[in-house]
Amino acid sequence: MKNSILSLLLVFVATTYSQNIKLQSTSKETARKGDIVSTIINDTKSFYHIDFVNYPSNDKSLSIGVFDSGTGGLTVLKAIINYDQNHNTNHESGSDGILDFNKESFIYLADQANMPYGNYALENKDDLLKEHIIKDAQFLLGNKYYADYDDSSFNTDKKPVKVIVIACNTATAYGKEEIEAFLKKANSKIKIIGVIDAGVRGVLETLKKDEDAIIGVLATAGTVYSKGYENTILKFKDELGFLGKIEVFSQGGVGIAEAVDEEADYFVKNLKKPRQEYKGPALDGDVRIEKALFDIYNFNYDDSKMLCDTKNADDCSILQINDPENYVRYHLVTLLENIRKSKTKNKLKSIILGCTHYPYLINEITKVLNELYNYKSNDTIYLYRDFMIEDIKLVDPAVNTARELYDYLNQKSLFNPNGDLKNSEFYISVPNKENKNTKIDAEQRFSYHYKYGRDSGEIQEYVKIVPFSRANISNDILTRLENQTPHVFQLMKSFNESNEKVKFLKEKNKI
């Protein structure tokens, strides 16, 4: 009898063990393959899960979430925190000398590891990009982050947000509706504000209702490919009653944002010769540098800003751009050439800076536009003056985004009465080297082929999100931020110096 009971017990244990192993295997398979939205909402054991049932949506003390594919979105944050168009006591229109968001705090995310977002559409990876964008929103809505690149365990003391600003044109074009659909499925009323609608309103405000004009759009290749700006301009033109002939010419600024954020496939400081990994405009590339336009490009060849395989640039068989201003030169010449060859009778009167990185280069853009306005062909004929006005308006969508955010918080009575800007937090994504599926190069970055070779639906931690520090942002970028976004830079410093979430930082790594 005892033997029979023992045998049955052994069979039960073996069967249970087998079932548990099978369940664990199934669970792991589900974790690897699936839908990110369903995972966030329904999978309580997932790293990405958010409890929307108990989400504090109406908590005025919560921060405002802002995200971009890199540091470019800090230009949007700059416009928001410097915004002063209303009285703080009664919210009536008019500056009162007090910043309108002075009692708000912000949580900023730069998805640096997965940038540039503009290339996903070109590589037929729209679904992967949308998944990245959903994960960006999930981070802002959630409570998890890693204190450091090398940490194996995550912290859970980050607070959620009460509204999200997509400070990225490509993410707005491809992901705003995706995030809104995700939140609707989660029964969440968190507001999503994107930069494209704001930018279009801003550019139309520069025109009279009956004025003819060309509007230029300088954006990432992905944003241009989406036709997000073009379609929105034509939509708002009709809705707002603009009767003039408005034409839209778009230029995908391959390499501009990447050079600003020092993405190695497009820019490597102090490089002396061309390299195989280069993805920018080239003499024989898909995005072609035209030798016939060398004089008009007027590239700066000093200090490795252009990389040639011969000493004489005119004899190059390989030519690569390695400087932000030279990328600007290439793309503005290409834009004006496309307008000129179209034989339009209209004139370029404004350009939307359709990427949050481009406002960092406003001086360079203005300089090159002035050169092109004054460029003479054969020393006698102004080549572009028939197609452009002298003082072209450069429209940064950031200010209009700040206005939309203010109006929303005012309408919903969500302003924080007791907050402090100095409590803002800044995070950046880095490759997750503990994920054995990731492929990381010697510079601790994703390779181009791995970055765009992944598939959506593989629910895993490709990246870790960690606080800003000198360990993950270069000195050159920090110097640019200090010079061009000084208030934001001071908030970054304050975060590194006093926030408990970065108390582990060594002094040498503090901003």
C-alpha positions as CSV (number, residue, x, y, z in Angstrom):
1,M,0.0,0.0,0.0
2,K,2.8,2.3,1.0
3,N,4.6,1.6,-2.3
4,S,1.4,2.3,-4.3
5,I,0.9,5.7,-2.5
6,L,4.6,6.5,-3.0
7,S,4.4,5.7,-6.7
8,L,1.3,7.8,-7.1
9,L,3.0,10.7,-5.2
10,L,6.1,10.4,-7.5
11,V,3.9,10.5,-10.6
12,F,2.0,13.5,-9.3
13,V,5.2,15.4,-8.5
14,A,6.7,14.5,-11.9
15,T,3.6,15.5,-13.7
16,T,3.3,18.8,-11.7
17,Y,7.0,19.5,-12.3
18,S,6.6,18.8,-16.1
19,Q,3.5,21.1,-16.2
20,N,5.4,23.9,-14.3
21,I,8.3,23.6,-16.7
22,K,5.9,23.8,-19.6
23,L,4.1,26.8,-18.1
24,Q,7.4,28.6,-17.5
25,S,8.5,27.9,-21.1
26,T,5.2,29.2,-22.4
27,S,5.4,32.3,-20.1
28,K,8.9,33.0,-21.5
29,E,7.7,32.6,-25.0
30,T,4.9,35.0,-24.4
31,A,7.4,37.5,-22.9
32,R,9.4,37.3,-26.1
33,K,6.6,37.5,-28.7
34,G,3.6,39.7,-28.3
35,D,2.0,43.1,-28.6
36,I,3.6,45.8,-26.5
37,V,0.2,47.5,-25.8
38,S,-1.4,44.4,-24.5
39,T,1.7,43.6,-22.5
40,I,1.6,47.0,-20.8
41,I,-2.1,46.8,-20.0
42,N,-2.6,43.2,-19.2
43,D,0.6,41.4,-18.3
44,T,1.0,42.1,-14.5
45,K,4.3,40.2,-14.4
46,S,5.9,42.2,-17.3
47,F,8.6,44.8,-16.7
48,Y,6.4,47.1,-18.9
49,H,3.1,46.7,-17.0
50,I,1.2,49.8,-15.8
51,D,-1.7,49.7,-13.4
52,F,-4.1,52.0,-15.2
53,V,-7.0,51.2,-12.8
54,N,-5.2,53.0,-10.0
55,Y,-3.3,55.6,-12.2
56,P,-3.5,59.1,-10.5
57,S,-4.5,61.0,-13.7
58,N,-5.8,64.1,-12.0
59,D,-3.0,64.6,-9.5
60,K,-1.9,68.2,-10.1
61,S,1.4,67.6,-8.3
62,L,2.6,65.1,-11.0
63,S,5.3,66.1,-13.5
64,I,4.8,66.8,-17.2
65,G,6.4,64.1,-19.4
66,V,8.5,65.1,-22.5
67,F,10.3,62.7,-24.8
68,D,12.4,62.8,-28.0
69,S,14.7,60.5,-29.8
70,G,17.6,62.4,-28.4
71,T,18.6,65.7,-26.9
72,G,16.9,67.7,-29.6
73,G,13.6,67.8,-27.7
74,L,15.4,69.9,-25.1
75,T,14.7,72.8,-27.5
76,V,11.0,72.2,-27.0
77,L,11.5,72.0,-23.2
78,K,13.4,75.3,-23.4
79,A,10.4,76.9,-25.1
80,I,8.0,75.5,-22.5
81,I,9.9,76.5,-19.4
82,N,10.7,80.0,-20.8
83,Y,7.1,80.6,-21.8
84,D,5.5,83.7,-20.3
85,Q,2.4,84.8,-22.2
86,N,-0.1,84.8,-19.3
87,H,-0.7,86.1,-15.9
88,N,0.0,83.5,-13.3
89,T,-2.7,84.7,-10.8
90,N,-5.7,84.6,-13.1
91,H,-4.4,83.0,-16.3
92,E,-5.4,85.9,-18.4
93,S,-3.4,86.6,-21.6
94,G,-0.4,88.9,-21.2
95,S,3.1,88.5,-19.8
96,D,3.6,89.2,-16.1
97,G,7.4,88.6,-15.9
98,I,6.8,85.2,-14.2
99,L,7.4,82.0,-16.1
100,D,4.0,80.3,-16.8
101,F,5.3,76.9,-15.9
102,N,7.5,78.0,-13.0
103,K,5.7,75.7,-10.5
104,E,5.7,72.6,-12.8
105,S,8.3,69.9,-12.9
106,F,9.2,67.9,-16.0
107,I,10.4,64.4,-16.7
108,Y,12.4,64.3,-19.9
109,L,13.4,61.2,-21.8
110,A,15.9,61.0,-24.7
111,D,15.7,57.7,-26.5
112,Q,19.3,58.1,-27.6
113,A,20.1,54.4,-28.0
114,N,17.4,53.9,-30.7
115,M,17.9,57.2,-32.6
116,P,17.7,58.4,-35.3
117,Y,14.0,57.8,-35.6
118,G,13.9,59.2,-39.1
119,N,15.5,56.1,-40.6
120,Y,13.1,53.4,-39.5
121,A,10.6,54.2,-42.3
122,L,13.4,54.1,-44.8
123,E,14.3,50.6,-43.6
124,N,10.7,49.5,-43.7
125,K,10.6,49.3,-39.9
126,D,7.5,51.5,-39.1
127,D,6.1,48.9,-36.7
128,L,9.4,48.8,-34.7
129,L,9.5,52.6,-34.5
130,K,5.9,52.7,-33.2
131,E,6.9,50.1,-30.6
132,H,9.8,52.3,-29.5
133,I,7.4,55.3,-29.2
134,I,4.9,53.3,-27.1
135,K,7.8,52.3,-24.8
136,D,8.8,56.0,-24.5
137,A,5.3,56.8,-23.3
138,Q,5.3,53.7,-21.1
139,F,8.5,55.0,-19.3
140,L,6.9,58.4,-18.6
141,L,3.7,56.8,-17.4
142,G,5.5,54.1,-15.3
143,N,7.8,54.1,-12.2
144,K,10.9,52.2,-13.4
145,Y,14.4,53.3,-14.3
146,Y,18.0,52.1,-13.8
147,A,20.3,54.1,-11.6
148,D,23.3,53.2,-13.8
149,Y,24.3,51.5,-17.0
150,D,25.8,48.6,-15.1
151,D,22.9,48.0,-12.7
152,S,21.1,44.7,-13.0
153,S,18.1,45.7,-10.9
154,F,15.8,48.6,-11.5
155,N,14.4,51.2,-9.2
156,T,10.7,52.0,-8.8
157,D,10.6,55.4,-7.2
158,K,10.0,57.4,-10.4
159,K,6.6,59.1,-10.3
160,P,4.1,59.0,-13.3
161,V,3.1,62.0,-15.4
162,K,-0.1,64.0,-15.9
163,V,0.4,64.9,-19.6
164,I,2.9,63.9,-22.3
165,V,4.5,66.1,-24.9
166,I,6.0,64.4,-27.9
167,A,9.0,66.7,-28.5
168,C,9.9,64.8,-31.7
169,N,8.4,65.4,-35.2
170,T,9.0,61.8,-36.4
171,A,7.5,60.4,-33.2
172,T,4.5,62.7,-33.6
173,A,4.0,61.7,-37.2
174,Y,4.3,57.9,-36.6
175,G,3.3,57.5,-33.0
176,K,0.9,60.2,-31.6
177,E,-2.2,58.3,-32.9
178,E,-0.6,55.0,-31.7
179,I,-0.2,56.3,-28.2
180,E,-3.7,57.8,-28.1
181,A,-5.1,54.5,-29.3
182,F,-3.1,52.6,-26.6
183,L,-4.3,55.0,-23.9
184,K,-7.9,54.7,-25.1
185,K,-7.6,50.9,-24.8
186,A,-6.3,51.4,-21.3
187,N,-9.3,53.7,-20.4
188,S,-6.8,56.4,-19.7
189,K,-7.5,60.1,-20.3
190,I,-3.8,61.3,-20.3
191,K,-3.4,64.0,-22.9
192,I,-0.9,63.7,-25.7
193,I,0.5,66.8,-27.3
194,G,2.6,66.6,-30.5
195,V,4.8,69.2,-32.3
196,I,3.4,68.9,-35.9
197,D,0.0,70.6,-35.4
198,A,1.7,73.3,-33.4
199,G,4.3,73.9,-36.1
200,V,1.7,74.2,-38.8
201,R,-0.3,76.7,-36.9
202,G,2.9,78.7,-36.3
203,V,3.9,78.8,-40.0
204,L,0.4,79.8,-41.1
205,E,0.5,82.7,-38.7
206,T,3.4,84.1,-40.7
207,L,1.1,84.5,-43.8
208,K,-1.8,86.6,-44.7
209,K,-5.1,84.9,-45.5
210,D,-4.8,85.6,-49.3
211,E,-1.0,85.4,-49.6
212,D,0.7,83.1,-52.1
213,A,3.7,81.3,-50.6
214,I,6.0,78.3,-50.6
215,I,6.4,76.7,-47.2
216,G,9.6,74.7,-46.8
217,V,9.7,71.8,-44.5
218,L,13.2,70.8,-43.3
219,A,12.7,67.6,-41.3
220,T,14.0,64.0,-40.8
221,A,13.6,61.7,-43.8
222,G,11.0,59.7,-41.8
223,T,8.9,62.8,-41.1
224,V,9.1,63.8,-44.7
225,Y,8.2,60.3,-45.9
226,S,5.2,60.3,-43.6
227,K,3.9,63.6,-45.2
228,G,2.8,64.6,-41.7
229,Y,3.6,68.3,-42.2
230,E,2.4,68.4,-45.9
231,N,-1.0,66.9,-45.1
232,T,-1.5,69.0,-42.0
233,I,-0.6,72.2,-43.8
234,L,-3.1,71.5,-46.5
235,K,-5.7,70.5,-43.9
236,F,-5.3,73.6,-41.7
237,K,-5.1,75.8,-44.8
238,D,-8.7,74.9,-45.7
239,E,-10.0,74.8,-42.1
240,L,-8.5,78.2,-41.2
241,G,-9.6,79.9,-44.5
242,F,-6.3,80.6,-46.2
243,L,-7.2,81.4,-49.8
244,G,-3.7,82.0,-51.4
245,K,-1.7,79.5,-53.4
246,I,0.3,77.6,-50.8
247,E,2.9,75.1,-52.1
248,V,4.9,72.8,-49.8
249,F,8.4,71.6,-50.6
250,S,9.9,69.2,-48.1
251,Q,13.6,68.2,-47.6
252,G,14.6,65.2,-45.6
253,G,17.6,66.3,-43.6
254,V,19.6,63.1,-43.5
255,G,22.5,63.5,-41.1
256,I,21.6,66.9,-39.5
257,A,20.0,65.6,-36.3
258,E,22.5,62.8,-36.2
259,A,25.5,65.1,-36.4
260,V,24.0,67.3,-33.6
261,D,23.7,64.2,-31.4
262,E,27.0,62.8,-32.6
263,E,25.6,59.6,-34.1
264,A,28.6,57.7,-35.3
265,D,27.2,56.6,-38.7
266,Y,27.0,60.3,-39.7
267,F,29.5,62.2,-37.6
268,V,32.8,61.3,-35.9
269,K,34.8,64.1,-34.3
270,N,38.5,64.4,-35.5
271,L,38.1,61.6,-38.1
272,K,40.7,62.0,-40.9
273,K,39.5,59.8,-43.7
274,P,36.3,58.3,-45.1
275,R,34.9,55.2,-43.4
276,Q,32.8,52.3,-44.6
277,E,30.0,52.7,-41.9
278,Y,29.0,56.2,-43.2
279,K,25.3,56.6,-44.0
280,G,25.0,60.3,-45.0
281,P,25.0,62.0,-48.4
282,A,27.8,60.9,-50.7
283,L,28.9,61.1,-54.3
284,D,27.5,57.7,-55.2
285,G,24.9,57.3,-52.4
286,D,21.1,57.1,-52.5
287,V,21.3,60.7,-51.1
288,R,23.7,62.1,-53.7
289,I,26.2,64.9,-53.5
290,E,26.4,66.5,-56.9
291,K,29.8,67.6,-58.1
292,A,28.2,70.2,-60.4
293,L,26.9,72.0,-57.2
294,F,30.2,72.1,-55.3
295,D,30.5,75.8,-55.8
296,I,27.0,76.4,-54.4
297,Y,27.3,74.0,-51.5
298,N,30.4,75.9,-50.5
299,F,31.4,73.2,-48.0
300,N,33.9,73.9,-45.3
301,Y,36.8,71.4,-45.6
302,D,38.7,72.6,-42.5
303,D,39.4,70.3,-39.5
304,S,38.0,67.1,-41.0
305,K,34.6,68.7,-41.7
306,M,34.5,66.9,-45.1
307,L,36.3,63.6,-45.6
308,C,37.8,62.9,-49.0
309,D,40.0,60.0,-50.3
310,T,42.3,62.4,-52.1
311,K,44.0,65.7,-51.1
312,N,42.1,67.6,-53.8
313,A,38.4,67.7,-53.1
314,D,37.6,68.1,-56.9
315,D,39.3,64.7,-57.5
316,C,37.4,62.8,-54.7
317,S,35.9,59.5,-55.6
318,I,34.7,59.2,-52.0
319,L,33.3,62.3,-50.2
320,Q,31.6,62.3,-46.8
321,I,30.1,65.1,-44.7
322,N,31.4,65.2,-41.2
323,D,30.0,68.5,-39.8
324,P,26.6,69.8,-38.8
325,E,26.9,73.0,-40.9
326,N,28.0,71.1,-44.0
327,Y,24.9,68.9,-43.6
328,V,22.8,72.1,-43.5
329,R,24.6,73.4,-46.6
330,Y,23.8,70.2,-48.5
331,H,20.1,70.1,-47.7
332,L,19.3,73.8,-48.1
333,V,21.0,73.7,-51.6
334,T,19.0,70.6,-52.5
335,L,15.8,72.2,-51.3
336,L,16.4,75.4,-53.3
337,E,17.4,73.4,-56.4
338,N,14.1,71.4,-56.2
339,I,12.2,74.6,-56.0
340,R,14.1,76.2,-58.9
341,K,13.7,73.2,-61.1
342,S,9.9,73.0,-60.4
343,K,9.5,76.3,-62.4
344,T,7.1,77.6,-59.8
345,K,6.1,81.3,-59.9
346,N,5.9,81.3,-56.1
347,K,8.5,82.2,-53.5
348,L,9.9,80.4,-50.4
349,K,8.7,82.6,-47.5
350,S,9.1,80.3,-44.5
351,I,10.7,77.1,-43.4
352,I,9.4,74.9,-40.6
353,L,12.2,73.4,-38.6
354,G,10.6,70.0,-38.5
355,C,13.1,68.3,-36.2
356,T,13.7,69.4,-32.7
357,H,17.5,69.2,-33.3
358,Y,17.4,71.9,-36.0
359,P,16.9,75.0,-33.7
360,Y,20.4,74.3,-32.4
361,L,21.6,75.3,-35.9
362,I,19.4,78.4,-36.5
363,N,22.6,80.6,-37.0
364,E,24.0,78.2,-39.5
365,I,20.7,77.9,-41.4
366,T,20.3,81.7,-41.5
367,K,23.9,82.1,-42.7
368,V,23.5,79.6,-45.6
369,L,20.1,81.0,-46.7
370,N,21.7,84.5,-46.9
371,E,24.5,83.0,-49.0
372,L,22.0,81.3,-51.4
373,Y,20.0,84.5,-51.7
374,N,23.1,86.4,-52.8
375,Y,24.6,83.5,-54.9
376,K,25.3,84.6,-58.5
377,S,25.6,82.2,-61.5
378,N,28.4,83.3,-63.8
379,D,28.8,86.4,-61.6
380,T,25.8,88.0,-63.3
381,I,22.5,86.2,-62.5
382,Y,21.1,85.6,-59.0
383,L,20.3,81.9,-59.2
384,Y,17.7,81.7,-56.4
385,R,16.2,85.2,-55.9
386,D,13.2,84.5,-58.1
387,F,12.3,81.7,-55.8
388,M,13.0,83.0,-52.3
389,I,12.5,86.2,-50.2
390,E,15.4,87.7,-48.5
391,D,14.2,87.3,-44.9
392,I,12.8,83.8,-44.8
393,K,11.0,83.0,-41.5
394,L,12.3,80.1,-39.6
395,V,9.4,78.5,-37.7
396,D,10.3,76.5,-34.5
397,P,7.1,74.5,-33.5
398,A,8.3,74.6,-29.9
399,V,6.6,77.9,-28.9
400,N,3.2,76.8,-30.3
401,T,3.6,73.5,-28.4
402,A,4.1,75.4,-25.2
403,R,1.0,77.4,-25.9
404,E,-1.0,74.2,-26.5
405,L,0.3,72.7,-23.3
406,Y,-0.6,75.8,-21.3
407,D,-4.1,75.9,-22.7
408,Y,-4.7,72.3,-21.8
409,L,-3.5,72.6,-18.2
410,N,-5.5,75.7,-17.7
411,Q,-8.7,74.1,-19.2
412,K,-8.4,71.0,-17.0
413,S,-7.2,72.9,-13.9
414,L,-4.1,70.8,-13.7
415,F,-1.5,73.4,-12.9
416,N,0.6,72.5,-9.8
417,P,0.1,75.2,-7.1
418,N,3.1,74.1,-5.1
419,G,5.7,72.6,-7.4
420,D,9.2,73.7,-8.4
421,L,11.0,73.6,-11.8
422,K,14.1,72.5,-9.9
423,N,12.5,69.1,-9.3
424,S,12.7,68.2,-13.0
425,E,14.3,64.9,-14.0
426,F,16.3,63.9,-17.1
427,Y,16.8,60.4,-18.4
428,I,18.4,58.8,-21.5
429,S,18.3,55.3,-23.0
430,V,21.5,53.2,-23.3
431,P,21.9,49.7,-24.8
432,N,21.1,46.9,-22.4
433,K,24.3,44.9,-22.4
434,E,22.7,42.3,-20.1
435,N,20.2,41.4,-22.8
436,K,22.0,38.6,-24.7
437,N,20.1,39.4,-27.9
438,T,21.5,42.9,-28.2
439,K,24.5,43.6,-30.4
440,I,26.7,46.4,-29.1
441,D,29.8,47.8,-30.7
442,A,33.1,49.0,-29.2
443,E,31.6,52.4,-28.5
444,Q,28.8,50.7,-26.5
445,R,26.2,51.6,-29.1
446,F,23.9,49.5,-31.2
447,S,25.3,48.9,-34.7
448,Y,23.2,50.4,-37.5
449,H,22.3,46.9,-38.8
450,Y,21.2,45.7,-35.4
451,K,19.3,48.9,-34.6
452,Y,17.2,48.7,-37.8
453,G,17.3,44.9,-38.2
454,R,15.2,44.1,-35.2
455,D,11.5,43.1,-35.5
456,S,8.5,44.5,-33.6
457,G,6.7,42.1,-31.3
458,E,9.8,40.9,-29.5
459,I,8.9,42.2,-26.1
460,Q,12.3,42.6,-24.3
461,E,14.4,45.3,-22.7
462,Y,16.6,46.4,-25.6
463,V,17.6,49.4,-23.5
464,K,18.0,50.6,-20.0
465,I,16.8,54.1,-19.1
466,V,19.2,55.9,-16.8
467,P,19.7,59.5,-15.5
468,F,21.5,62.1,-17.6
469,S,25.2,62.4,-16.7
470,R,28.6,63.0,-18.2
471,A,28.9,59.2,-18.5
472,N,26.3,59.1,-21.2
473,I,26.3,62.7,-22.8
474,S,29.5,64.0,-24.4
475,N,31.2,67.2,-23.3
476,D,30.6,68.8,-26.8
477,I,26.8,68.2,-26.5
478,L,26.8,69.5,-22.9
479,T,28.7,72.6,-24.0
480,R,26.1,73.2,-26.8
481,L,23.2,72.7,-24.3
482,E,24.8,75.1,-21.8
483,N,25.2,77.8,-24.5
484,Q,21.9,77.4,-26.3
485,T,19.5,76.1,-23.6
486,P,21.0,77.6,-20.4
487,H,17.9,77.4,-18.2
488,V,17.4,73.7,-19.2
489,F,21.1,73.1,-18.6
490,Q,20.8,74.5,-15.1
491,L,17.9,72.1,-14.4
492,M,20.0,69.2,-15.6
493,K,22.8,70.3,-13.2
494,S,20.3,70.6,-10.3
495,F,19.0,67.1,-11.1
496,N,22.6,65.7,-10.9
497,E,23.5,67.6,-7.8
498,S,20.5,67.2,-5.5
499,N,18.0,64.5,-6.6
500,E,18.0,61.3,-4.6
501,K,17.8,59.3,-7.9
502,V,21.3,60.2,-8.8
503,K,23.0,60.1,-5.4
504,F,25.2,57.3,-6.7
505,L,26.9,59.6,-9.2
506,K,30.6,60.2,-8.9
507,E,31.6,63.9,-8.9
508,K,33.4,63.6,-12.3
509,N,30.2,62.4,-13.9
510,K,27.9,65.1,-12.6
511,I,26.8,67.7,-15.1
